[in-house]
Amino acid sequence: MRFDECHEGDYRIFVGALEAPRGDGYIAALVVNRVRGATGPRREAFRDDSLACGYRWRSADEALQYALNRARELIRSRSEMLAC
């Protein structure tokens, strides 16, 4: 199991690479929280514990990268919807 986190604008992204149930690869997971100010409350904007319908990546790095890219796509699409 490996985890990572980063900030993207007003969002905090948590990504994970979880060992697949049968041990043949890694499943990607993510949680995106909207953060209001440095000390403000966090609100979960999105969560998926089995991205890409549970597709198994060969390495934890591949799963983490997919999850991070997916989180950034979600944030961009959400920002575009709010701008309209």
VEXKEDREN-297439 format. One line per 4 residues: number of its first residue (from 1); their letters; for each residue z, y, x of N, C-alpha, C, CB. Coordinates in nm, 3 decimals, decimal comma. Atoms other than C-alpha are relative to their C-alpha. Glycine has a CB too. Example, Ala and Ser with C-alpha at 12.3 -4.5 7.8 and 13.67 -1.06 7.14 Angstrom:
<lumfis>
1 = AS = 0,000 -0,119 0,089 0,780 -0,450 1,230 0,000 0,120 0,090 0,125 0,003 -0,099  -0,006 -0,119 -0,082 0,714 -0,106 1,367 0,073 0,109 -0,077 -0,142 0,046 0,041
</lumfis>
This chain:
<lumfis>
1 = MRFD = 0,000 -0,116 0,084 0,000 0,000 0,000 0,000 0,124 0,089 0,121 -0,001 -0,096  0,001 -0,126 -0,073 -0,089 0,344 0,130 -0,014 0,114 -0,100 -0,116 0,005 0,104  0,002 -0,116 0,087 -0,040 0,685 -0,025 -0,029 0,125 0,082 0,133 0,015 -0,077  0,025 -0,129 -0,063 -0,147 1,040 0,052 0,010 0,105 -0,108 -0,139 0,003 0,073
5 = ECHE = -0,003 -0,110 0,096 -0,118 1,379 -0,110 -0,057 0,126 0,064 0,144 0,026 -0,050  0,052 -0,127 -0,049 -0,278 1,721 -0,082 -0,001 0,100 -0,116 -0,144 -0,017 0,060  0,011 -0,107 0,100 -0,319 2,051 -0,266 -0,144 0,044 -0,011 0,091 0,121 0,037  0,133 -0,051 0,027 -0,638 2,176 -0,425 0,017 0,111 -0,104 -0,099 -0,115 -0,051
9 = GDYR = -0,024 -0,111 0,091 -0,595 2,523 -0,573 0,137 -0,010 -0,064 -0,108 0,005 -0,107  -0,125 0,009 0,075 -0,329 2,507 -0,846 0,041 -0,144 -0,029 -0,013 0,077 -0,130  -0,026 0,140 0,028 -0,323 2,128 -0,837 0,056 -0,072 0,123 -0,127 -0,069 -0,048  -0,050 0,087 -0,105 -0,133 1,872 -0,635 -0,052 -0,140 -0,030 0,158 0,004 0,009
13 = IFVG = 0,065 0,129 0,016 -0,314 1,544 -0,582 0,079 -0,107 0,075 -0,147 0,005 0,050  -0,062 0,117 -0,061 -0,143 1,212 -0,515 -0,100 -0,115 -0,014 0,140 -0,035 -0,068  0,093 0,113 0,004 -0,371 0,920 -0,422 0,066 -0,122 0,063 -0,132 0,035 0,071  -0,055 0,123 -0,053 -0,294 0,559 -0,351 -0,104 -0,108 0,014 0,113 -0,048 -0,086
17 = ALEA = 0,080 0,121 -0,018 -0,458 0,244 -0,221 0,096 -0,117 -0,016 -0,075 -0,002 0,141  -0,091 0,111 0,032 -0,287 -0,055 -0,378 -0,070 -0,132 0,029 0,045 0,006 -0,149  0,059 0,131 -0,027 -0,343 -0,410 -0,263 -0,041 -0,066 -0,131 0,100 -0,090 0,078  0,052 0,067 0,120 -0,555 -0,596 -0,516 0,087 -0,121 -0,032 -0,148 -0,042 0,020
21 = PRGD = -0,087 0,110 0,040 -0,370 -0,863 -0,715 -0,024 -0,131 0,075 -0,017 -0,025 -0,146  0,031 0,126 -0,070 -0,548 -1,149 -0,537 -0,015 0,020 0,150 -0,127 -0,063 -0,055  0,000 -0,026 -0,143 -0,530 -0,984 -0,196 -0,135 0,022 0,063 0,065 -0,109 0,067  0,133 -0,018 -0,056 -0,900 -0,923 -0,156 -0,048 0,144 -0,015 -0,099 -0,094 -0,067
25 = GYIA = 0,039 -0,140 0,001 -0,920 -0,547 -0,104 0,109 0,089 -0,058 -0,127 0,017 -0,079  -0,093 -0,103 0,047 -0,761 -0,232 -0,240 -0,053 0,067 -0,126 0,025 0,106 0,109  0,032 -0,073 0,122 -0,757 -0,063 -0,579 0,046 0,144 0,018 0,067 -0,065 -0,126  -0,032 -0,142 -0,014 -0,760 0,318 -0,591 0,075 0,050 -0,124 -0,127 0,082 0,022
29 = ALVV = -0,077 -0,061 0,108 -0,513 0,519 -0,800 0,021 0,148 0,031 0,137 -0,072 -0,020  -0,025 -0,143 -0,023 -0,447 0,889 -0,851 0,084 0,060 -0,110 -0,131 0,075 0,011  -0,074 -0,084 0,094 -0,219 1,140 -1,018 -0,030 0,144 0,041 0,156 -0,031 0,001  0,026 -0,142 -0,025 -0,312 1,508 -1,050 0,100 0,080 -0,083 -0,149 0,039 -0,035
33 = NRVR = -0,097 -0,087 0,066 -0,037 1,759 -1,131 -0,044 0,144 0,012 0,141 -0,019 0,059  0,024 -0,144 -0,004 -0,090 2,121 -1,222 0,132 0,064 0,042 -0,051 0,056 -0,140  -0,120 -0,063 -0,053 0,157 2,332 -1,025 -0,006 0,148 -0,033 0,013 -0,022 0,155  -0,008 -0,143 0,035 0,267 2,674 -1,148 0,096 0,068 0,094 0,044 0,020 -0,148
37 = GATG = -0,084 -0,070 -0,096 0,392 2,882 -0,859 0,069 -0,096 0,095 0,104 0,084 -0,072  -0,064 0,083 -0,103 0,590 2,759 -0,561 0,118 -0,079 -0,057 0,048 0,087 0,115  -0,117 0,068 0,054 0,897 2,669 -0,769 -0,014 -0,032 -0,149 0,124 0,084 0,023  0,020 0,021 0,143 0,746 2,643 -1,116 -0,013 -0,146 -0,037 -0,121 0,073 -0,045
41 = PRRE = 0,008 0,138 0,047 0,723 2,332 -1,329 -0,136 -0,062 0,028 0,029 -0,007 -0,149  0,124 0,074 -0,018 0,463 2,064 -1,269 -0,034 -0,068 -0,132 0,012 -0,104 0,116  0,045 0,067 0,121 0,257 1,923 -1,550 -0,108 -0,100 0,039 -0,052 0,101 -0,106  0,100 0,101 -0,033 0,065 1,598 -1,516 -0,128 0,030 -0,075 0,051 -0,142 -0,033
45 = AFRD = 0,128 -0,031 0,060 -0,301 1,674 -1,576 -0,085 -0,126 -0,018 -0,075 0,102 0,084  0,080 0,120 0,007 -0,449 1,332 -1,511 0,067 -0,111 0,079 -0,142 0,025 0,052  -0,053 0,117 -0,071 -0,346 0,980 -1,409 -0,094 -0,118 -0,027 0,147 -0,033 -0,046  0,077 0,123 0,013 -0,544 0,663 -1,345 0,050 -0,097 0,106 -0,154 0,025 0,013
49 = DSLA = -0,057 0,098 -0,092 -0,381 0,357 -1,190 -0,101 -0,105 0,045 0,117 -0,068 -0,065  0,101 0,099 -0,034 -0,703 0,159 -1,163 -0,138 0,064 -0,010 0,010 -0,124 -0,092  0,127 -0,073 0,002 -0,997 0,387 -1,082 -0,119 -0,094 0,008 -0,005 0,100 0,115  0,126 0,077 -0,002 -1,353 0,260 -1,128 0,022 -0,140 -0,058 -0,055 -0,009 0,144
53 = CGYR = -0,027 0,127 0,070 -1,224 -0,015 -1,361 0,055 -0,108 0,093 -0,127 -0,051 -0,066  -0,062 0,096 -0,089 -1,029 -0,178 -1,081 -0,089 -0,051 0,112 0,047 -0,114 -0,079  0,089 0,039 -0,111 -1,314 -0,196 -0,829 0,083 -0,017 0,127 -0,113 0,105 0,022  -0,075 0,027 -0,122 -1,190 -0,337 -0,500 -0,076 0,048 0,123 0,030 -0,150 0,013
57 = WRSA = 0,057 -0,049 -0,125 -1,260 -0,149 -0,180 0,047 -0,089 0,114 0,039 0,148 0,026  -0,036 0,086 -0,113 -1,259 -0,335 0,151 0,119 0,053 0,078 -0,118 -0,013 0,094  -0,109 -0,057 -0,079 -1,021 -0,092 0,319 0,080 0,100 -0,082 -0,055 0,067 0,127  -0,085 -0,100 0,066 -0,734 0,131 0,215 -0,061 0,139 0,016 0,143 -0,003 0,059
61 = DEAL = 0,062 -0,131 -0,022 -0,917 0,429 0,368 -0,111 0,028 -0,100 -0,055 0,010 0,142  0,108 -0,017 0,098 -1,219 0,373 0,141 0,056 0,028 -0,140 -0,090 -0,125 -0,004  -0,062 -0,020 0,131 -0,996 0,350 -0,167 0,062 0,139 -0,010 0,106 -0,108 -0,027  -0,061 -0,134 0,001 -0,804 0,666 -0,072 -0,107 0,109 -0,008 0,086 0,021 0,127
65 = QYAL = 0,107 -0,101 0,001 -1,126 0,860 -0,007 -0,065 0,009 -0,138 -0,106 -0,033 0,106  0,057 -0,001 0,134 -1,271 0,755 -0,343 0,093 0,072 -0,098 -0,026 -0,144 -0,048  -0,097 -0,062 0,091 -0,953 0,857 -0,525 0,006 0,151 0,021 0,140 -0,062 0,020  -0,005 -0,144 -0,029 -0,943 1,195 -0,351 -0,126 0,070 -0,051 0,015 0,023 0,151
69 = NRAR = 0,124 -0,059 0,050 -1,309 1,264 -0,429 -0,001 0,008 -0,152 -0,121 -0,080 0,049  -0,005 0,002 0,147 -1,257 1,165 -0,792 0,095 0,108 -0,052 0,045 -0,138 -0,050  -0,096 -0,103 0,042 -0,952 1,393 -0,822 -0,064 0,138 0,012 0,129 -0,007 0,085  0,066 -0,130 -0,019 -1,151 1,686 -0,681 -0,107 0,024 -0,105 -0,061 0,010 0,140
73 = ELIR = 0,100 -0,013 0,107 -1,433 1,619 -0,930 0,067 0,037 -0,131 -0,079 -0,131 -0,016  -0,073 -0,030 0,124 -1,183 1,620 -1,217 0,050 0,143 -0,003 0,118 -0,096 -0,017  -0,051 -0,137 -0,007 -1,031 1,948 -1,101 -0,115 0,099 -0,018 0,072 0,025 0,135  0,116 -0,090 0,014 -1,374 2,112 -1,066 -0,050 0,003 -0,143 -0,113 -0,042 0,094
77 = SRSE = 0,052 0,003 0,138 -1,487 1,996 -1,410 0,097 0,067 -0,095 -0,027 -0,145 -0,045  -0,101 -0,064 0,084 -1,161 2,110 -1,566 -0,005 0,152 0,017 0,141 -0,053 0,033  0,008 -0,144 -0,028 -1,190 2,452 -1,398 -0,122 0,061 -0,065 -0,003 0,026 0,149  0,122 -0,050 0,062 -1,546 2,491 -1,524 0,017 0,012 -0,151 -0,118 -0,092 0,032
81 = MLAC = -0,023 -0,006 0,144 -1,435 2,412 -1,881 0,090 0,118 -0,035 0,063 -0,132 -0,050  -0,092 -0,110 0,029 -1,153 2,667 -1,863 -0,065 0,136 0,023 0,124 -0,012 0,086  0,067 -0,127 -0,030 -1,390 2,936 -1,726 -0,090 0,045 -0,114 -0,081 -0,012 0,127  0,091 -0,034 0,111 -1,611 2,922 -2,038 0,068 0,078 -0,108 -0,061 -0,124 -0,059
</lumfis>
